[in-house]
Amino acid sequence: MKNQIAVPEAKFFNRAELLENLLQISIALSASRDRREMLEMILTEARRLTNAQAGTLYIKHQDQLQFVVAQNDVIDLSTINNKLIGRSIKIANNSLAGFAALTGRIVNIPDSHHLASGAPFRINRDLDQTTGYDTRSILAIPLKCPDGEVVGVLQLINCLGHDGAIVPFQLHQDQPIMSLASMAAVSIHNLLLTERLKRANLDTIIRLSVIAEFRDRGTAQHIKRISHISTLIARAMKLDDEQVELIQSASPMHDIGKIGIPDSILLKPGPLTDEERKIVEKHTIIGGEILANPTNDLMITAR
């Protein structure tokens, strides 16, 4: 099976085309607001610049590397992607990507079947064994920000020569792939900062929303459930990621108006009178007043 793999025709660019390509990539990365789209773009363009037949992209989370994107021109990854995406490996010497992230060093392996004796990392061949693919040349590039922080690892597999044969990756500091790696690092760094900020905002919203319901012990915990369920419904409705995130963040504020309901009514152990129920029902009006005149999409969605 390994000897019968059809190798797609390699694509080559002159320097002017490469520079133009890098400019377009930079513009596209800056404009992209979709996480998946941006990560796929980074790997696709890295493979294009190096004539790589396959590749993977990892993002750093604390002491782990999370497997986020995989591409291969020879084998169909659709049946195994669900098992791969999201899987984490330790940043350590027991994997090539982990070693690159740990040391911050670029690793260029001409032929993984003839690894130098005493290599300080291990080549994982699970995919080869599962699919029959043959990993030969490998280029692992740690994605480093200008301050030296490693935010991920780009791993390119099987460089294709002019005749379609698998050859070693040729790497020089002035090659476009190094510029792309720097752009990718900054883009991923900004992506992670944005995601952290969103999580912090959601945490703050939930905590502030709990203030309104904290007195009512029977409902204080349902805020997180409401946010989670609202998110699941939004995804089931096929809303885009931005709308899903807005609904996730806005839904905890659905009962913010309860802050204006007296304890004597909100905490009453027995049934409410008709008059008391009318007062409780005013929490929607109070909430509307609190969220009146919204100045951003989150408040508009909450209202």
C-alpha positions as a printed NumPy array, in Angstrom:
array([[  0.   ,   0.   ,   0.   ],
       [  2.777,   2.433,   0.894],
       [  4.432,   2.06 ,  -2.505],
       [  1.17 ,   2.644,  -4.374],
       [  0.314,   6.065,  -2.959],
       [ -0.384,   8.632,  -5.714],
       [  1.625,  11.767,  -5.018],
       [ -0.035,  15.053,  -6.125],
       [  1.946,  17.415,  -8.298],
       [  4.097,  19.8  ,  -6.278],
       [  3.665,  23.559,  -6.682],
       [  6.614,  25.942,  -6.881],
       [  6.759,  29.747,  -6.74 ],
       [  9.331,  32.342,  -7.713],
       [ 10.399,  34.86 ,  -5.057],
       [  8.056,  37.615,  -6.222],
       [  5.13 ,  35.193,  -6.054],
       [  6.201,  34.065,  -2.58 ],
       [  6.371,  37.64 ,  -1.263],
       [  2.979,  38.441,  -2.777],
       [  1.619,  35.242,  -1.264],
       [  2.944,  36.217,   2.178],
       [  1.331,  39.643,   1.916],
       [ -2.02 ,  38.11 ,   1.043],
       [ -1.694,  35.612,   3.891],
       [ -0.928,  38.414,   6.344],
       [ -4.013,  40.353,   5.232],
       [ -6.21 ,  37.242,   5.402],
       [ -4.978,  36.271,   8.89 ],
       [ -5.631,  39.791,  10.158],
       [ -9.155,  39.766,   8.724],
       [-10.132,  36.271,   9.865],
       [-12.511,  36.132,  12.828],
       [-13.19 ,  32.417,  12.663],
       [-10.841,  30.298,  14.791],
       [-11.056,  27.164,  12.678],
       [-10.707,  29.062,   9.424],
       [ -7.596,  30.863,  10.639],
       [ -5.865,  27.7  ,  11.861],
       [ -6.667,  25.817,   8.66 ],
       [ -5.321,  28.768,   6.654],
       [ -2.028,  28.777,   8.563],
       [ -1.429,  25.096,   7.893],
       [ -2.592,  25.256,   4.265],
       [ -0.294,  28.162,   3.439],
       [  2.647,  26.651,   5.321],
       [  2.292,  23.486,   3.265],
       [  1.993,  25.517,   0.067],
       [  5.19 ,  27.439,   0.805],
       [  7.179,  24.281,   1.582],
       [  5.523,  21.844,  -0.858],
       [  4.563,  19.675,   2.099],
       [  2.271,  16.751,   1.429],
       [  0.791,  16.814,   4.93 ],
       [  0.969,  18.685,   8.193],
       [ -0.371,  19.234,  11.678],
       [ -0.794,  22.267,  13.897],
       [ -0.666,  22.339,  17.683],
       [ -1.591,  25.118,  20.112],
       [  0.026,  25.399,  23.513],
       [ -2.174,  25.248,  26.627],
       [ -0.122,  25.402,  29.826],
       [  2.194,  22.349,  29.714],
       [  0.287,  20.642,  26.905],
       [  0.106,  20.883,  23.128],
       [ -3.424,  20.573,  21.779],
       [ -3.82 ,  18.981,  18.343],
       [ -6.036,  21.443,  16.415],
       [ -5.59 ,  20.92 ,  12.657],
       [ -4.457,  18.065,  10.429],
       [ -4.184,  17.991,   6.631],
       [ -3.015,  15.336,   4.195],
       [ -3.186,  15.286,   0.39 ],
       [ -2.877,  11.51 ,   0.196],
       [ -5.114,   9.969,   2.828],
       [ -8.65 ,  10.858,   3.922],
       [ -8.509,  12.138,   7.494],
       [-12.265,  12.592,   7.869],
       [-12.757,   9.238,   9.585],
       [-10.033,   9.817,  12.161],
       [-10.109,  13.608,  12.623],
       [-12.607,  13.373,  15.484],
       [-10.124,  11.209,  17.358],
       [ -7.21 ,  13.511,  16.584],
       [ -8.606,  17.018,  17.026],
       [ -8.497,  18.153,  20.628],
       [ -6.059,  15.44 ,  21.709],
       [ -3.254,  16.759,  23.89 ],
       [  0.349,  15.729,  24.305],
       [  2.789,  16.814,  26.98 ],
       [  5.441,  19.357,  26.176],
       [  8.327,  16.994,  26.703],
       [ 10.973,  14.956,  24.89 ],
       [  8.673,  11.999,  24.226],
       [  7.349,  13.563,  20.99 ],
       [  8.815,  15.666,  18.191],
       [  6.238,  18.455,  18.585],
       [  6.679,  18.401,  22.364],
       [ 10.449,  18.658,  21.97 ],
       [ 10.138,  21.616,  19.578],
       [  7.821,  23.433,  22.012],
       [ 10.011,  22.603,  25.01 ],
       [ 13.274,  23.768,  23.473],
       [ 12.018,  26.404,  21.041],
       [ 14.224,  24.791,  18.411],
       [ 13.36 ,  24.018,  14.792],
       [ 13.779,  20.314,  14.044],
       [ 14.438,  19.239,  10.444],
       [ 14.439,  15.463,   9.879],
       [ 15.503,  14.419,   6.357],
       [ 14.269,  10.838,   6.795],
       [ 12.401,   9.678,   9.882],
       [ 13.285,   6.06 ,   9.072],
       [ 16.952,   6.885,   9.618],
       [ 16.781,   8.988,  12.759],
       [ 20.132,   9.942,  14.231],
       [ 21.275,   7.713,  17.054],
       [ 20.474,   9.175,  20.464],
       [ 17.826,  11.616,  19.177],
       [ 16.221,  13.333,  22.203],
       [ 12.649,  12.757,  20.994],
       [ 10.406,  10.008,  19.648],
       [  8.625,   9.853,  16.279],
       [  4.974,   8.873,  16.698],
       [  3.956,   6.44 ,  13.959],
       [  0.377,   5.757,  15.083],
       [ -1.071,   7.465,  11.99 ],
       [  1.228,   5.552,   9.65 ],
       [  0.281,   2.262,  11.244],
       [ -3.427,   3.071,  11.103],
       [ -3.594,   4.388,   7.529],
       [ -0.582,   2.989,   5.708],
       [  0.848,   6.459,   5.186],
       [  4.648,   6.742,   5.119],
       [  6.088,   9.681,   7.055],
       [  9.552,  10.473,   5.774],
       [ 10.81 ,  14.053,   5.904],
       [  9.545,  16.201,   8.793],
       [  9.943,  19.86 ,   9.649],
       [  8.803,  20.954,  13.122],
       [  8.736,  24.715,  13.702],
       [  7.929,  26.181,  17.131],
       [  5.643,  29.189,  16.699],
       [  7.353,  31.91 ,  18.707],
       [  6.131,  35.432,  19.404],
       [  8.589,  38.363,  19.244],
       [  9.181,  38.006,  23.01 ],
       [ 10.198,  34.359,  22.567],
       [  7.004,  32.809,  23.94 ],
       [  6.096,  29.555,  22.178],
       [  2.35 ,  29.435,  21.449],
       [  2.246,  26.379,  19.242],
       [  4.061,  24.043,  16.873],
       [  3.752,  23.723,  13.102],
       [  4.691,  20.259,  11.865],
       [  5.13 ,  19.729,   8.112],
       [  5.455,  16.263,   6.612],
       [  6.95 ,  14.89 ,   3.386],
       [  8.387,  17.652,   1.233],
       [  7.756,  17.01 ,  -2.479],
       [ 10.505,  17.655,  -4.999],
       [ 10.085,  18.742,  -8.639],
       [  9.552,  15.144,  -9.722],
       [  7.006,  14.438,  -6.981],
       [  9.428,  12.365,  -4.952],
       [  9.689,  12.899,  -1.201],
       [ 12.809,  14.907,  -0.347],
       [ 14.22 ,  16.61 ,   2.773],
       [ 12.922,  20.078,   3.665],
       [ 15.354,  22.848,   2.73 ],
       [ 15.273,  25.464,   5.453],
       [ 17.008,  28.835,   5.623],
       [ 16.274,  31.767,   7.908],
       [ 15.274,  33.993,   4.983],
       [ 12.745,  31.521,   3.609],
       [  9.1  ,  32.621,   3.498],
       [  8.039,  29.778,   5.824],
       [  9.929,  31.508,   8.643],
       [  8.012,  34.732,   8.009],
       [  4.771,  32.787,   7.947],
       [  5.676,  31.063,  11.217],
       [  6.211,  34.476,  12.845],
       [  2.878,  35.775,  11.513],
       [  1.133,  32.589,  12.638],
       [  2.594,  32.903,  16.144],
       [  1.298,  36.464,  16.53 ],
       [ -2.125,  35.506,  15.118],
       [ -2.434,  32.523,  17.478],
       [ -1.199,  34.627,  20.411],
       [ -3.906,  37.216,  19.681],
       [ -6.471,  34.448,  19.279],
       [ -5.602,  32.97 ,  22.68 ],
       [ -5.732,  36.42 ,  24.309],
       [ -9.162,  37.043,  22.786],
       [-10.438,  33.663,  23.987],
       [ -9.115,  34.318,  27.499],
       [-10.776,  37.732,  27.509],
       [-14.081,  36.206,  26.4  ],
       [-13.876,  33.586,  29.148],
       [-13.079,  36.3  ,  31.691],
       [-16.015,  38.411,  30.476],
       [-18.385,  35.434,  30.672],
       [-17.149,  34.615,  34.182],
       [-17.693,  38.23 ,  35.245],
       [-21.19 ,  38.314,  33.727],
       [-22.159,  35.076,  35.477],
       [-20.823,  36.297,  38.817],
       [-22.654,  39.624,  38.502],
       [-25.827,  37.851,  37.396],
       [-25.626,  35.584,  40.447],
       [-25.832,  38.72 ,  42.621],
       [-29.372,  39.224,  41.397],
       [-30.373,  35.657,  42.197],
       [-28.065,  34.789,  45.067],
       [-30.791,  35.507,  47.578],
       [-33.01 ,  32.951,  45.894],
       [-31.121,  29.745,  46.671],
       [-33.494,  27.714,  44.515],
       [-32.493,  29.546,  41.334],
       [-28.941,  30.789,  41.93 ],
       [-27.341,  27.714,  40.315],
       [-29.498,  27.609,  37.221],
       [-27.708,  30.598,  35.629],
       [-24.816,  28.458,  34.383],
       [-27.256,  25.818,  33.176],
       [-29.219,  28.45 ,  31.256],
       [-26.017,  29.678,  29.59 ],
       [-24.995,  26.135,  28.669],
       [-28.416,  25.136,  27.347],
       [-28.778,  28.392,  25.405],
       [-25.417,  27.705,  23.774],
       [-26.461,  24.18 ,  22.775],
       [-29.722,  25.482,  21.284],
       [-27.896,  28.232,  19.357],
       [-25.519,  25.667,  17.862],
       [-28.409,  23.339,  17.006],
       [-29.979,  26.274,  15.148],
       [-26.774,  26.489,  13.044],
       [-26.033,  30.049,  14.16 ],
       [-22.529,  31.279,  13.416],
       [-19.845,  31.249,  16.117],
       [-20.165,  34.957,  16.867],
       [-23.919,  34.672,  17.502],
       [-23.418,  31.571,  19.638],
       [-20.847,  33.391,  21.788],
       [-23.155,  36.388,  22.221],
       [-26.026,  34.154,  23.33 ],
       [-23.733,  32.242,  25.682],
       [-22.62 ,  35.494,  27.328],
       [-25.975,  37.287,  27.301],
       [-28.256,  34.496,  28.582],
       [-27.037,  34.644,  32.214],
       [-28.561,  38.136,  32.429],
       [-32.083,  36.923,  31.667],
       [-33.237,  37.481,  35.266],
       [-31.068,  40.474,  36.162],
       [-34.223,  42.384,  37.13 ],
       [-34.71 ,  40.175,  40.199],
       [-32.26 ,  42.458,  41.957],
       [-35.177,  44.902,  42.333],
       [-37.566,  42.418,  43.987],
       [-37.847,  42.708,  47.811],
       [-36.482,  39.804,  49.874],
       [-39.805,  39.466,  51.647],
       [-41.348,  38.366,  48.353],
       [-38.427,  36.68 ,  46.612],
       [-37.62 ,  34.546,  49.665],
       [-41.18 ,  33.912,  50.79 ],
       [-41.431,  30.189,  51.672],
       [-45.107,  29.807,  50.879],
       [-47.299,  30.594,  47.853],
       [-47.368,  34.171,  46.611],
       [-50.468,  36.29 ,  46.714],
       [-51.79 ,  37.741,  43.472],
       [-50.332,  41.112,  44.4  ],
       [-46.932,  39.602,  45.261],
       [-46.865,  37.688,  41.974],
       [-47.488,  40.925,  40.083],
       [-44.466,  42.429,  41.844],
       [-42.293,  39.428,  40.914],
       [-43.41 ,  39.708,  37.315],
       [-42.077,  43.262,  37.251],
       [-38.523,  41.827,  37.277],
       [-38.673,  41.711,  33.466],
       [-39.419,  45.428,  33.347],
       [-36.655,  46.158,  35.849],
       [-34.256,  44.057,  33.788],
       [-35.233,  45.938,  30.654],
       [-34.491,  49.229,  32.387],
       [-31.105,  47.98 ,  33.617],
       [-30.187,  46.926,  30.083],
       [-31.721,  49.978,  28.413],
       [-29.847,  51.965,  25.768],
       [-27.325,  49.222,  24.966],
       [-24.08 ,  50.32 ,  23.325],
       [-22.674,  46.927,  22.263],
       [-23.842,  43.644,  20.722],
       [-23.717,  41.795,  24.037],
       [-26.149,  44.15 ,  25.759],
       [-28.382,  44.218,  22.667],
       [-28.541,  40.412,  22.715],
       [-29.209,  40.326,  26.47 ],
       [-32.008,  42.84 ,  26.091]])
